[in-house]
């Protein structure tokens, strides 16, 4: 097995929530884990054949989509999602040893962290100045270097950078969660488990009344529940958008497969991003009568009988 086949890249540096989430995957124990400084570099390592997998954040329950990941998946050479991880997020205020809360004048962290600790800061550090860092772990590094007084990061990052967790379990939202995905080059998807998710990108044909409704109806009429839909500009001018979509179910299920075919008929471009097990293990439910695989098979058989002159009621 080549070195690249056992190498995963992830959004670094060491000590990020991304690294913590990656370590929840069993296969991470047998892989070389390489931190990289941006989502683009992390994914390009897979595109270039330097790694077999890339692990990146894709959305947060407080801040929403991670736009860098969504944009990279929608553009460039195609990639596919094979796994997802949900990680509950709480922050610790990391400081140099001996620092008191009253001494903190400047704090730093990744911009996505700020909405998750804003109310805590207003109550406990109302005069502190916030400045953004490239990542939560990079903020910890900057504190260790003396450039800031405190950093909001995972408590697990403290020993890496020689810091102390002055305050732990900081979170404005009680259930803040970040979703991460393991991405690889396009290949065979895993078998359906009954608790699956399918991801894709669809481009609208043009800007006209009802264009988005037409796209959504392909899912609605087949009883496919949409779990997430995000619009992103295509870069081809104002009014030109693509939509990143997560839906319940697996591509091998008839209702999902036919919804995808319906999109392909009406959209100039559809990019399949994968069908993979849901991290929450919630089993998909049929939300509309007549949308089970047996229902689709029965309807197909009936149509064949009609074509052969053997139609029944």
Secondary structure as UniProt FT lines:
FT   HELIX           4..6
FT   STRAND          7..11
FT   TURN            14..15
FT   HELIX           17..22
FT   TURN            23..24
FT   HELIX           26..30
FT   STRAND          32..36
FT   HELIX           39..47
FT   TURN            48..49
FT   STRAND          53..60
FT   TURN            61..63
FT   STRAND          64..65
FT   HELIX           67..74
FT   STRAND          80..88
FT   STRAND          91..96
FT   TURN            97..98
FT   HELIX           101..103
FT   STRAND          106..110
FT   HELIX           111..124
FT   TURN            126..127
FT   STRAND          129..133
FT   HELIX           136..144
FT   TURN            145..146
FT   STRAND          150..153
FT   HELIX           155..157
FT   HELIX           159..161
FT   STRAND          163..170
FT   TURN            174..175
FT   STRAND          177..184
FT   STRAND          196..203
FT   TURN            209..210
FT   HELIX           211..220
FT   TURN            221..223
FT   STRAND          226..233
FT   TURN            238..239
FT   STRAND          241..248
FT   TURN            251..252
FT   HELIX           254..266
FT   STRAND          269..277
FT   TURN            279..280
FT   TURN            289..290
FT   HELIX           293..307
FT   TURN            308..309
//
